[in-house]
Amino acid sequence: MNDFSSGFHPPAVPGHETKLSAEEKQPAARCEWDFSLATVVSSTANATVSDTLGVIEFDPSNTILATGGIARKIRIYTLNSLLRPQEETVHFQGEHQSIAFLDHTNACDNCIFTPAKLSSLRWKPGTGGRILGSGDYDGVVMEYDIETKAPIFERDEHGGRRVWSVDYSHSDPFLGASGSDDGTMQMWDPRCDEGGGSVAKVQPTKSRSSVCCVEFNPFGDALIAAGCADQKAYAYDVRKMVEPVHIFDGHTKTITYVRFLNAQTLVSAGTDGCLKLWNIVDSRLLRTYKGHVNSRSFVGLSVWRHGGLLGCGSENNQVFVYDTRWGEPIWVHGFEPMGRDSSDHHHAFVSSVCWRQVNEDQCTLVAGGSNGVLHVFVGKRKSDSE
């Protein structure tokens, strides 16, 4: 695990702690969903560190997903191929449950080999799911044409320091952003200059703390958020990238992910083992979510905006689901070896998660592990009588 240990652990700033905001006690969480494991995708050979999954992303149509990580490859799957009729039936936790066991080689529809380990993937809006952007360990941002499997854009402006996160603007899909270990968040446009000129560059902290995550507001507001190793998240107005317009201060360790839940709220994740919900307008902390274990690694964060659910991984090899209304998890599932997947899970943990963004009473959550195993969960909303 040496390679992984030196790769996916976010940077930290020791000795700096902030006082948490007081929050009202919430009623006990209740789960309004029936979740079940539908598919497990692994390798025929025993999983190794080279299979570590660091990122999972659904395309804009929510029918295709891409995964990336330590293995220096992007795998493309169609959701239909992952939810094909179950090939094996197993008994799990005393319940009769039909689960498909697939191999990555057969389940994968497309594979693109990359020159470096990947830390981030993001589908480029407005390209019909054809262009996929990536950030890698060598500090390079690249775009790939999924049909030709060839890179079509390359940008190396972070001085060789690891790019942790990339994203695209929804109002102007040519506009991209990246956050890096060099302590900067940069916005760039491939149409500007040869090689994609810089539109803006900010250094959120004087100490050049690593920028671990970036995300544009997808709801029309001209904001971009960044989470940093100084334990704070920042929001900038993309029209005037000088000083942050909002600062979210409440985590006590590195912020690893920021996700816009809706036009008014933002969710952050940190290696203090907490998710936090913020009011964007006044930077006020609304709620803290606790239960998962996260003290040193990137474990994933995804928000299902239509259902008001949060998903994240955990260093105890479990996937957690929170309802935004309650601070405690509503559902937890352990990644235990089942069937053909009998490799050693002693040091494995859930390292990436992604919700399918659909507006219906069914949901799909895909989670990946540090051992390279992919799990697909489906959920159905319970009836009122249940």
WOHU-V256959 format. One record per helix or strand of 2 or more residues. SS is the DSSP state (A for helix, B for strand). FROM is the first residue (numbers start at 0). TO is the last residue. Records with the same first field share a line. If there is no record, write none. Layout:
SS=FROM-TO + FROM-TO
This chain:
A=1-4 + 48-50 + 78-81 + 103-106
B=32-41 + 52-57 + 63-68 + 72-77 + 87-91 + 94-102 + 109-112 + 117-122 + 130-135 + 140-144 + 149-154 + 162-167 + 174-179 + 184-188 + 196-201 + 210-215 + 222-227 + 231-236 + 245-248 + 254-259 + 264-269 + 273-278 + 283-289 + 300-303 + 308-311 + 317-322 + 327-333 + 349-354 + 361-368 + 373-380
